[in-house]
Amino acid sequence: MEGENVSFPSTFILLGFSEYPWLQIPLFAVVLVSHTLTIMGNSSIILLSMMEPRLQTPMYFFLDNLSLLDLCITCTTVPQLLANLWGPEKTISSWGCITQLYIFTWASCTECVLLAVMALDRYVAICHPLRYSLIMHPWACVCMAAVCWSTGLANSLLQVTFSIQLPLCRHHTLEHFFCEVPALNKLACGDTSTNELSLTLGAILFGMIAPLMVVVSYTLIARAVLKLPSAEGRHKALSTCSSHLVVVTMFFGPGMYLYLQPTASSTQANFTSLFYCVITPLLNPLIYTIRNKEVKTAWKRILPLHGGRKASQAR
């Protein structure tokens, strides 16, 4: 019975953090607060960019896409995590699992390419400032964003479709808090060489080439900044890149640690995934706005405007 093949089950069991029962209620509270703040923070960036004409630039266009991707990742994985942390049931329906597989893989792979495109945007802005508006014109930005989303979608369709066609063994227990392709592949009884090959190719494209593009872009940026005559100019140029570098490190760091090593324990996988599903989407809006004068100015312009409208209506 150990190698018995079964059809795709109606439900899966998500072990998640069940081996730490004392941690589940405190973790539920932390994740719930983080999830709420993540939705508020990322939604506010998108709305602010739509309402403030001064923020309708290539950098904020890509930042809006990043916020939308963070919302997709957290809204796909966190609600099920909260339900499993709070209640005794640790299950997810097969359609819920398939939905998580497709959307999470799509969003996470798209974000890898988008971060590389955002690094390219900073390279053009700093190294070719006079040609910036010509190179990064609105149609070019839309095309770049479309390439990011379509590349992630293609990889998601490939990886997930291969995985859900695998014959599964007798148990339907995933050692994770959400459905993910590598975790589902571990349940397979049949030959997974094709799946492993596609995962390897995906890891090379999204986990190695995309970060390499970021490294190359910032190497060229550093060379250009060091040639600037004034210290003030160097500081201003580097300050425009610091936020993106922090976000890139937080996203690629845990992902590369988890996916590019041969084996990882379920505990490592769960806590690493918790970081980039909950913490990273929470911190991204703060990182991009806490020292951003343009965003602060936009909030000051919009909030008094709405306050004045409410006061006039009250009169």
VOBA-1610 file (N, C-alpha, C; in pm, whole numbers, padded with zeros to 5 digits, always signed):
BEGIN
Met+00082-00121+00000Met+00000+00000+00000Met+00085+00126+00000Glu+00213+00115+00028Glu+00299+00231+00041Glu+00309+00309-00089Gly+00309+00235-00202Gly+00324+00303-00330Gly+00195+00310-00407Glu+00081+00297-00341Glu-00048+00296-00408Glu-00077+00432-00472Asn-00123+00427-00598Asn-00161+00548-00668Asn-00308+00577-00646Val-00343+00703-00630Val-00482+00743-00613Val-00509+00862-00702Ser-00637+00885-00728Ser-00675+01002-00806Ser-00656+01128-00723Phe-00671+01242-00790Phe-00652+01369-00719Phe-00755+01380-00608Pro-00713+01402-00482Pro-00805+01396-00368Pro-00900+01516-00364Ser-01006+01503-00285Ser-01102+01613-00269Ser-01051+01717-00171Thr-00964+01676-00078Thr-00905+01769+00019Thr-00759+01734+00042Phe-00685+01832+00091Phe-00547+01813+00135Phe-00536+01857+00280Ile-00446+01795+00352Ile-00416+01837+00489Ile-00290+01922+00486Leu-00298+02041+00544Leu-00184+02132+00551Leu-00129+02129+00693Leu-00014+02067+00710Leu+00043+02056+00845Leu+00085+02192+00898Gly+00149+02272+00814Gly+00188+02406+00855Gly+00268+02408+00984Phe+00214+02480+01082Phe+00283+02496+01210Phe+00218+02410+01319Ser+00153+02299+01280Ser+00082+02215+01377Ser+00176+02147+01476Glu+00304+02136+01441Glu+00398+02076+01537Glu+00435+02173+01649Tyr+00389+02297+01638Tyr+00410+02397+01744Tyr+00274+02448+01791Pro+00197+02367+01864Pro+00062+02408+01905Pro+00061+02534+01992Trp+00164+02553+02073Trp+00171+02670+02160Trp+00192+02799+02081Leu+00237+02786+01955Leu+00268+02904+01873Leu+00150+02950+01790Gln+00047+02867+01777Gln-00056+02894+01676Gln-00141+03016+01707Ile-00183+03035+01832Ile-00266+03152+01865Ile-00186+03281+01858Pro-00065+03289+01918Pro+00015+03411+01899Pro+00046+03438+01752Leu+00076+03333+01676Leu+00106+03351+01534Leu-00017+03398+01458Phe-00136+03349+01497Phe-00261+03394+01436Phe-00278+03545+01453Ala-00253+03594+01574Ala-00268+03737+01602Ala-00170+03820+01519Val-00044+03775+01514Val+00058+03848+01439Val+00025+03849+01290Val-00014+03734+01236Val-00044+03724+01093Val-00169+03805+01059Leu-00269+03803+01145Leu-00391+03879+01119Leu-00363+04029+01112Val-00288+04081+01208Val-00254+04223+01207Val-00168+04257+01085Ser-00070+04172+01056Ser+00017+04196+00941Ser-00062+04194+00811His-00154+04100+00799His-00235+04088+00677His-00321+04213+00656Thr-00381+04260+00765Thr-00465+04381+00756Thr-00382+04501+00713Leu-00266+04518+00775Leu-00179+04631+00741Leu-00124+04618+00599Thr-00098+04494+00556Thr-00050+04472+00420Thr-00152+04517+00317Ile-00277+04480+00338Ile-00384+04519+00245Ile-00399+04670+00244Met-00398+04732+00362Met-00413+04877+00370Met-00295+04948+00304Gly-00172+04904+00333Gly-00053+04971+00281Gly-00040+04961+00131Asn-00054+04840+00077Asn-00038+04822-00068Asn-00154+04884-00145Ser-00275+04875-00091Ser-00389+04939-00158Ser-00374+05090-00160Ser-00322+05147-00051Ser-00306+05292-00045Ser-00204+05342-00146Ile-00097+05264-00171Ile+00002+05304-00272Ile-00062+05307-00411Ile-00142+05206-00442Ile-00208+05201-00573Ile-00306+05318-00588Leu-00387+05342-00486Leu-00486+05451-00492Leu-00418+05587-00498Leu-00310+05603-00421Leu-00239+05731-00419Leu-00179+05760-00556Ser-00122+05660-00620Ser-00063+05680-00752Ser-00169+05715-00856Met-00289+05662-00839Met-00397+05692-00933Met-00451+05833-00913Met-00450+05881-00788Met-00510+06010-00757Met-00413+06127-00772Glu-00284+06102-00758Glu-00184+06209-00760Glu-00110+06208-00894Pro-00129+06309-00979Pro-00063+06312-01110Pro+00089+06309-01101Arg+00147+06367-00995Arg+00292+06371-00983Arg+00354+06234-00960Leu+00273+06138-00922Leu+00323+06002-00899Leu+00298+05911-01018Gln+00248+05965-01126Gln+00222+05884-01246Gln+00346+05883-01334Thr+00451+05822-01281Thr+00581+05810-01347Thr+00615+05663-01361Pro+00716+05628-01441Pro+00753+05487-01457Pro+00783+05417-01324Met+00856+05484-01235Met+00893+05420-01109Met+00768+05382-01028Tyr+00671+05472-01020Tyr+00550+05444-00943Tyr+00456+05350-01018Phe+00464+05349-01150Phe+00387+05251-01227Phe+00433+05111-01192Phe+00564+05088-01188Phe+00616+04956-01151Phe+00590+04928-01004Leu+00595+05030-00920Leu+00565+05011-00777Leu+00420+04968-00758Asp+00329+05023-00839Asp+00189+04980-00833Asp+00176+04832-00868Asn+00250+04790-00970Asn+00248+04648-01007Asn+00303+04562-00895Leu+00408+04609-00828Leu+00465+04536-00716Leu+00365+04524-00602Ser+00294+04633-00572Ser+00192+04630-00467Ser+00080+04534-00502Leu+00039+04533-00630Leu-00066+04441-00672Leu-00020+04295-00659Leu+00104+04268-00693Leu+00157+04132-00678Leu+00165+04091-00532Asp+00207+04183-00446Asp+00211+04153-00302Asp+00072+04122-00249Leu-00029+04195-00298Leu-00166+04167-00257Leu-00210+04029-00305Cys-00172+03993-00427Cys-00207+03861-00479Cys-00144+03750-00395Ile-00017+03766-00360Ile+00052+03663-00282Ile-00009+03648-00144Thr-00027+03761-00075Thr-00076+03751+00063Thr-00223+03711+00070Cys-00306+03758-00025Cys-00448+03723-00023Cys-00472+03580-00071Thr-00376+03520-00139Thr-00388+03381-00183Thr-00350+03284-00072Thr-00253+03319+00009Thr-00198+03224+00107Thr-00244+03250+00251Val-00256+03377+00290Val-00276+03410+00431Val-00415+03373+00484Pro-00527+03396+00411Pro-00658+03357+00467Pro-00666+03211+00506Gln-00612+03121+00424Gln-00613+02979+00458Gln-00524+02953+00579Leu-00412+03023+00588Leu-00324+03008+00704Leu-00397+03050+00831Leu-00468+03161+00827Leu-00542+03209+00944Leu-00649+03108+00985Ala-00719+03052+00888Ala-00823+02953+00919Ala-00763+02830+00985Asn-00648+02786+00937Asn-00585+02667+00994Asn-00523+02693+01131Leu-00473+02815+01152Leu-00417+02848+01283Leu-00526+02860+01389Trp-00644+02908+01350Trp-00750+02935+01448Trp-00831+02810+01481Gly-00864+02731+01379Gly-00953+02618+01401Gly-00880+02485+01406Pro-00953+02379+01445Pro-00891+02246+01452Pro-00867+02185+01315Glu-00947+02223+01216Glu-00931+02168+01081Glu-00808+02227+01013Lys-00728+02141+00954Lys-00608+02185+00882Lys-00617+02145+00735Thr-00737+02153+00679Thr-00758+02103+00544Thr-00785+02218+00447Ile-00767+02187+00319Ile-00800+02277+00211Ile-00860+02192+00097Ser-00962+02245+00032Ser-01024+02170-00076Ser-00929+02159-00195Ser-00955+02063-00281Ser-00868+02044-00397Ser-00870+02166-00488Trp-00988+02227-00509Trp-00995+02346-00594Trp-00928+02465-00527Gly-00938+02473-00395Gly-00866+02579-00324Gly-00716+02561-00337Cys-00672+02435-00332Cys-00529+02406-00346Cys-00480+02440-00487Ile-00558+02402-00588Ile-00519+02431-00727Ile-00515+02581-00750Thr-00613+02653-00693Thr-00614+02799-00707Thr-00490+02861-00645Gln-00454+02816-00525Gln-00332+02864-00460Gln-00209+02835-00546Leu-00202+02716-00602Leu-00088+02678-00685Leu-00070+02773-00803Tyr-00178+02795-00876Tyr-00168+02878-00997Tyr-00139+03024-00962Ile-00213+03081-00867Ile-00199+03225-00840Ile-00067+03255-00771Phe-00029+03173-00672Phe+00096+03199-00601Phe+00215+03187-00695Thr+00218+03080-00776Thr+00330+03062-00870Thr+00334+03177-00970Trp+00219+03217-01020Trp+00211+03328-01116Trp+00265+03456-01054Ala+00214+03491-00934Ala+00252+03618-00872Ala+00398+03620-00830Ser+00447+03511-00771Ser+00585+03511-00723Ser+00685+03515-00839Cys+00658+03442-00947Cys+00748+03446-01062Cys+00743+03581-01132Thr+00624+03639-01141Thr+00611+03773-01200Thr+00689+03875-01119Glu+00686+03863-00987Glu+00758+03959-00903Glu+00909+03948-00923Cys+00959+03828-00947Cys+01102+03813-00975Cys+01144+03896-01096Val+01067+03884-01205Val+01100+03957-01327Val+01077+04107-01307Leu+00970+04143-01235Leu+00940+04284-01213Leu+01051+04355-01137Leu+01107+04290-01036Leu+01216+04350-00960Leu+01338+04375-01048Ala+01362+04284-01144Ala+01471+04306-01239Ala+01441+04426-01329Val+01315+04440-01372Val+01275+04554-01456Val+01286+04684-01377Met+01251+04681-01250Met+01262+04801-01167Met+01409+04842-01150Ala+01498+04745-01142Ala+01641+04777-01137Ala+01686+04840-01268Leu+01635+04791-01379Leu+01666+04849-01510Leu+01616+04993-01518Asp+01499+05018-01463Asp+01443+05154-01460Asp+01535+05248-01382Arg+01587+05203-01269Arg+01679+05288-01190Arg+01810+05309-01266Tyr+01855+05207-01339Tyr+01978+05222-01418Tyr+01961+05331-01524Val+01850+05328-01595Val+01825+05429-01699Val+01812+05567-01637Ala+01743+05576-01522Ala+01722+05706-01457Ala+01852+05770-01412Ile+01948+05689-01365Ile+02073+05743-01309Ile+02182+05754-01415Cys+02192+05653-01500Cys+02302+05650-01598Cys+02268+05722-01728His+02140+05735-01760His+02099+05804-01883His+01983+05899-01853Pro+02004+05995-01764Pro+01892+06080-01721Pro+01831+06164-01834Leu+01912+06208-01929Leu+01860+06292-02037Leu+01773+06213-02135Arg+01795+06083-02141Arg+01716+05999-02231Arg+01610+05917-02158Tyr+01594+05945-02028Tyr+01504+05863-01946Tyr+01361+05867-01998Ser+01308+05987-02021Ser+01169+05999-02066Ser+01149+05939-02204Leu+01255+05937-02286Leu+01245+05879-02419Leu+01246+05726-02412Ile+01334+05670-02326Ile+01343+05524-02316Ile+01226+05467-02237Met+01196+05526-02124Met+01091+05474-02036Met+00960+05549-02059His+00918+05557-02183His+00790+05622-02211His+00676+05528-02171Pro+00554+05579-02156Pro+00444+05499-02100Pro+00421+05366-02172Trp+00425+05367-02305Trp+00399+05242-02378Trp+00509+05139-02351Ala+00633+05183-02340Ala+00742+05090-02308Ala+00722+05030-02170Cys+00678+05110-02074Cys+00653+05059-01938Cys+00541+04956-01937Val+00435+04984-02013Val+00324+04888-02022Val+00371+04758-02083Cys+00453+04766-02187Cys+00505+04644-02251Cys+00594+04565-02155Met+00679+04635-02078Met+00765+04567-01981Met+00681+04497-01874Ala+00579+04566-01824Ala+00491+04505-01723Ala+00418+04384-01781Ala+00374+04395-01907Ala+00305+04283-01972Ala+00397+04162-01986Val+00525+04187-02016Val+00622+04077-02026Val+00639+04010-01889Cys+00646+04091-01784Cys+00659+04035-01648Cys+00542+03944-01615Trp+00420+03994-01634Trp+00300+03917-01600Trp+00285+03794-01689Ser+00310+03808-01818Ser+00293+03694-01908Ser+00399+03586-01885Thr+00521+03628-01852Thr+00626+03529-01822Thr+00591+03449-01697Gly+00545+03518-01594Gly+00504+03449-01472Gly+00385+03357-01496Leu+00290+03402-01579Leu+00173+03320-01609Leu+00213+03194-01685Ala+00301+03209-01783Ala+00345+03093-01862Ala+00412+02989-01772Asn+00498+03035-01682Asn+00566+02942-01592Asn+00467+02876-01497Ser+00369+02952-01449Ser+00268+02897-01360Ser+00186+02788-01430Leu+00142+02816-01551Leu+00064+02716-01626Leu+00146+02590-01649Leu+00274+02606-01679Leu+00361+02491-01704Leu+00382+02409-01578Gln+00429+02476-01471Gln+00466+02404-01349Gln+00345+02336-01284Val+00238+02412-01267Val+00122+02360-01193Val+00051+02251-01272Thr+00037+02271-01403Thr-00030+02169-01485Thr+00045+02037-01481Phe+00177+02042-01485Phe+00257+01920-01472Phe+00233+01855-01335Ser+00228+01937-01230Ser+00219+01883-01094Ser+00084+01817-01066Ile-00026+01880-01109Ile-00159+01825-01075Ile-00191+01701-01157Gln-00110+01670-01258Gln-00130+01549-01337Gln-00051+01430-01281Leu+00030+01452-01181Leu+00108+01343-01122Leu+00017+01248-01044Pro+00044+01117-01050Pro-00028+01023-00963Pro+00021+01038-00820Leu-00073+01053-00726Leu-00038+01078-00586Leu-00040+00949-00506Cys+00037+00948-00398Cys+00042+00832-00310Cys-00076+00835-00213Arg-00077+00743-00120Arg-00193+00720-00034Arg-00225+00838+00056His-00127+00918+00097His-00157+01026+00190His-00163+01159+00115His-00240+01251+00167His-00260+01381+00104His-00219+01492+00200Thr-00108+01471+00268Thr-00062+01565+00369Thr+00055+01646+00316Leu+00037+01776+00311Leu+00142+01866+00267Leu+00212+01925+00389Glu+00344+01916+00392Glu+00420+01971+00505Glu+00444+02120+00483His+00336+02193+00469His+00343+02336+00439His+00214+02400+00487Phe+00209+02535+00490Phe+00085+02601+00531Phe+00004+02648+00411Phe+00053+02625+00289Phe-00026+02648+00169Phe+00022+02552+00060Cys-00056+02543-00047Cys-00021+02452-00155Cys+00085+02515-00244Glu+00195+02443-00262Glu+00306+02491-00342Glu+00357+02375-00427Val+00408+02406-00544Val+00447+02302-00639Val+00549+02202-00581Pro+00662+02246-00521Pro+00757+02147-00467Pro+00695+02058-00360Ala+00608+02114-00275Ala+00544+02034-00171Ala+00450+01931-00231Leu+00377+01967-00337Leu+00286+01873-00401Leu+00362+01764-00475Asn+00475+01799-00534Asn+00554+01699-00607Asn+00606+01590-00514Lys+00625+01624-00386Lys+00675+01523-00291Lys+00573+01412-00265Leu+00446+01436-00297Leu+00342+01335-00276Leu+00331+01238-00392Ala+00404+01261-00499Ala+00389+01182-00621Ala+00448+01043-00606Cys+00382+00946-00669Cys+00434+00809-00673Cys+00505+00780-00805Gly+00467+00851-00910Gly+00523+00823-01041Gly+00654+00895-01065Asp+00695+00894-01190Asp+00820+00957-01233Asp+00804+01109-01232Thr+00890+01176-01159Thr+00881+01323-01149Thr+00999+01392-01219Ser+01068+01321-01306Ser+01185+01380-01370Ser+01149+01501-01455Thr+01035+01493-01526Thr+00992+01607-01607Thr+00960+01727-01519Asn+00895+01700-01406Asn+00862+01809-01313Asn+00988+01871-01254Glu+01084+01787-01218Glu+01208+01838-01161Glu+01284+01920-01264Leu+01282+01878-01390Leu+01349+01953-01495Leu+01285+02089-01515Ser+01151+02092-01518Ser+01083+02220-01536Ser+01106+02313-01418Leu+01112+02256-01295Leu+01141+02338-01177Leu+01283+02393-01183Thr+01377+02311-01231Thr+01515+02357-01242Thr+01527+02471-01343Leu+01461+02455-01458Leu+01464+02561-01559Leu+01399+02688-01505Gly+01290+02673-01431Gly+01225+02789-01371Gly+01313+02856-01267Ala+01383+02775-01189Ala+01474+02831-01088Ala+01588+02909-01153Ile+01637+02858-01267Ile+01744+02929-01337Ile+01695+03064-01388Leu+01575+03064-01449Leu+01522+03188-01507Leu+01484+03290-01399Phe+01404+03246-01302Phe+01349+03340-01204Phe+01435+03355-01079Gly+01511+03252-01046Gly+01591+03257-00924Gly+01736+03292-00945Met+01783+03290-01071Met+01923+03320-01097Met+01941+03433-01199Ile+01872+03422-01314Ile+01889+03525-01418Ile+01830+03658-01374Ala+01712+03655-01313Ala+01650+03780-01267Ala+01736+03850-01161Pro+01783+03781-01057Pro+01873+03848-00962Pro+02003+03894-01027Leu+02053+03816-01125Leu+02175+03856-01194Leu+02155+03988-01269Met+02036+04006-01329Met+02005+04133-01395Met+02006+04249-01296Val+01957+04223-01175Val+01960+04326-01070Val+02103+04361-01033Val+02187+04258-01016Val+02327+04280-00979Val+02400+04359-01088Val+02379+04322-01214Val+02444+04392-01325Val+02398+04538-01330Ser+02267+04561-01315Ser+02214+04698-01318Ser+02276+04784-01209Tyr+02285+04730-01088Tyr+02337+04810-00977Tyr+02489+04821-00981Thr+02555+04728-01045Thr+02699+04743-01067Thr+02727+04861-01160Leu+02649+04871-01266Leu+02663+04983-01359Leu+02622+05115-01292Ile+02520+05108-01207Ile+02477+05229-01133Ile+02588+05275-01039Ala+02650+05180-00967Ala+02757+05215-00874Ala+02875+05279-00947Arg+02911+05225-01063Arg+03021+05284-01140Arg+02989+05426-01183Ala+02863+05449-01224Ala+02823+05583-01266Ala+02819+05680-01149Val+02772+05633-01033Val+02760+05720-00916Val+02898+05761-00865Leu+02992+05667-00866Leu+03127+05698-00817Leu+03197+05804-00903Lys+03152+05821-01026Lys+03211+05922-01115Lys+03152+06061-01095Leu+03044+06071-01016Leu+02983+06202-00992Leu+03078+06289-00911Pro+03088+06418-00944Pro+03188+06503-00877Pro+03154+06538-00733Ser+03024+06554-00702Ser+02986+06602-00569Ser+02935+06489-00481Ala+02962+06499-00352Ala+02911+06401-00256Ala+02760+06407-00246Glu+02705+06528-00259Glu+02560+06544-00253Glu+02493+06471-00368Gly+02552+06480-00487Gly+02497+06410-00602Gly+02503+06259-00586Arg+02613+06210-00529Arg+02624+06065-00506Arg+02521+06017-00405His+02503+06096-00299His+02406+06058-00197His+02265+06058-00252Lys+02231+06157-00333Lys+02097+06164-00391Lys+02071+06048-00485Ala+02173+06013-00565Ala+02156+05902-00659Ala+02138+05769-00585Leu+02219+05747-00481Leu+02210+05622-00406Leu+02080+05613-00326Ser+02030+05727-00278Ser+01908+05724-00198Ser+01787+05680-00281Thr+01791+05707-00413Thr+01681+05664-00498Thr+01681+05513-00521Cys+01794+05448-00494Cys+01807+05303-00517Cys+01799+05221-00389Ser+01816+05285-00275Ser+01827+05210-00150Ser+01700+05131-00119Ser+01584+05191-00141Ser+01458+05122-00113Ser+01444+04996-00197His+01474+05009-00325His+01462+04893-00414His+01560+04784-00376Leu+01681+04821-00337Leu+01780+04721-00296Leu+01734+04643-00174Val+01674+04711-00078Val+01624+04643+00042Val+01513+04545+00005Val+01420+04588-00081Val+01309+04502-00123Val+01362+04381-00199Val+01458+04402-00288Val+01518+04291-00364Val+01583+04191-00270Thr+01655+04239-00171Thr+01722+04150-00076Thr+01621+04069+00004Met+01514+04134+00050Met+01412+04064+00129Met+01338+03961+00048Phe+01320+03986-00082Phe+01244+03892-00165Phe+01331+03778-00214Phe+01446+03810-00275Phe+01530+03705-00333Phe+01608+03627-00227Gly+01645+03693-00117Gly+01724+03626-00014Gly+01658+03500+00040Pro+01539+03510+00101Pro+01473+03389+00151Pro+01438+03291+00041Gly+01396+03341-00077Gly+01359+03252-00186Gly+01476+03169-00235Met+01591+03234-00253Met+01710+03160-00298Met+01758+03063-00191Tyr+01749+03103-00066Tyr+01787+03013+00044Tyr+01701+02888+00044Leu+01571+02906+00016Leu+01477+02793+00024Leu+01483+02704-00099Tyr+01483+02765-00219Tyr+01464+02687-00341Tyr+01593+02640-00407Leu+01704+02708-00381Leu+01828+02672-00449Leu+01917+02578-00368Gln+01870+02539-00247Gln+01947+02440-00173Gln+01886+02302-00198Pro+01966+02197-00190Pro+01917+02063-00226Pro+01799+02017-00141Thr+01811+02031-00010Thr+01704+01987+00079Thr+01680+02093+00186Ala+01556+02102+00227Ala+01519+02194+00335Ala+01414+02127+00421Ser+01427+02139+00552Ser+01329+02079+00641Ser+01197+02153+00630Ser+01089+02086+00672Ser+00957+02149+00664Ser+00950+02274+00752Thr+01020+02271+00865Thr+01021+02388+00953Thr+01088+02506+00886Gln+01203+02483+00822Gln+01272+02589+00748Gln+01183+02644+00638Ala+01119+02553+00563Ala+01035+02594+00452Ala+00917+02678+00500Asn+00856+02639+00612Asn+00739+02712+00663Asn+00776+02852+00710Phe+00882+02863+00788Phe+00918+02995+00841Phe+00975+03086+00733Thr+01048+03028+00637Thr+01098+03109+00526Thr+00984+03158+00439Ser+00888+03069+00411Ser+00772+03108+00331Ser+00687+03210+00405Leu+00678+03196+00537Leu+00602+03294+00616Leu+00662+03433+00601Phe+00794+03439+00589Phe+00860+03569+00575Phe+00820+03637+00445Tyr+00829+03563+00331Tyr+00802+03632+00205Tyr+00654+03634+00168Cys+00568+03561+00242Cys+00424+03570+00219Cys+00356+03672+00310Val+00416+03698+00426Val+00352+03787+00525Val+00437+03911+00552Ile+00564+03892+00583Ile+00648+04004+00626Ile+00688+04094+00510Thr+00736+04033+00400Thr+00782+04114+00286Thr+00670+04200+00228Pro+00549+04146+00201Pro+00442+04234+00151Pro+00402+04343+00249Leu+00422+04318+00379Leu+00393+04420+00480Leu+00494+04533+00476Leu+00622+04498+00463Leu+00728+04597+00472Leu+00749+04676+00342Asn+00715+04618+00227Asn+00739+04687+00101Asn+00680+04828+00095Pro+00552+04848+00131Pro+00498+04985+00128Pro+00571+05079+00223Leu+00611+05028+00340Leu+00682+05112+00436Leu+00819+05151+00383Ile+00889+05056+00322Ile+01024+05083+00272Ile+01020+05189+00163Tyr+00921+05179+00075Tyr+00915+05271-00038Tyr+00859+05409-00001Thr+00792+05420+00113Thr+00726+05548+00146Thr+00784+05619+00267Ile+00852+05546+00357Ile+00889+05608+00485Ile+00989+05721+00467Arg+01075+05714+00363Arg+01173+05820+00337Arg+01148+05887+00202Asn+01030+05866+00147Asn+01000+05917+00014Asn+00927+06050+00026Lys+00994+06158-00011Lys+00934+06291+00000Lys+00817+06309-00095Glu+00824+06247-00213Glu+00715+06261-00310Glu+00585+06201-00257Val+00595+06084-00194Val+00477+06019-00139Val+00422+06099-00021Lys+00510+06145+00065Lys+00465+06226+00180Lys+00395+06353+00133Thr+00452+06419+00032Thr+00390+06540-00022Thr+00254+06510-00082Ala+00243+06396-00152Ala+00116+06357-00213Ala+00009+06333-00107Trp+00047+06268+00005Trp-00049+06246+00113Trp-00094+06379+00173Lys+00000+06471+00190Lys-00036+06602+00246Lys-00129+06679+00154Arg-00114+06660+00023Arg-00200+06729-00073Arg-00340+06669-00076Ile-00347+06536-00064Ile-00476+06469-00079Ile-00558+06470+00049Leu-00494+06444+00164Leu-00570+06437+00290Leu-00638+06568+00327Pro-00569+06684+00322Pro-00640+06809+00350Pro-00751+06837+00250Leu-00734+06792+00125Leu-00836+06814+00024Leu-00964+06742+00060His-00951+06614+00102His-01070+06539+00141His-01126+06591+00274Gly-01037+06636+00364Gly-01084+06694+00489Gly-01165+06819+00465Gly-01120+06903+00370Gly-01193+07025+00338Gly-01327+06995+00277Arg-01337+06892+00194Arg-01464+06856+00134Arg-01564+06810+00238Lys-01516+06728+00334Lys-01606+06681+00440Lys-01655+06797+00526Ala-01565+06893+00554Ala-01605+07008+00636Ala-01709+07092+00565Ser-01692+07113+00435Ser-01788+07193+00359Ser-01923+07125+00350Gln-01922+06988+00338Gln-02047+06916+00334Gln-02117+06921+00469Ala-02040+06922+00577Ala-02100+06927+00711Ala-02171+07059+00734Arg-02113+07167+00676Arg-02177+07298+00692Arg-02310+07304+00615
//
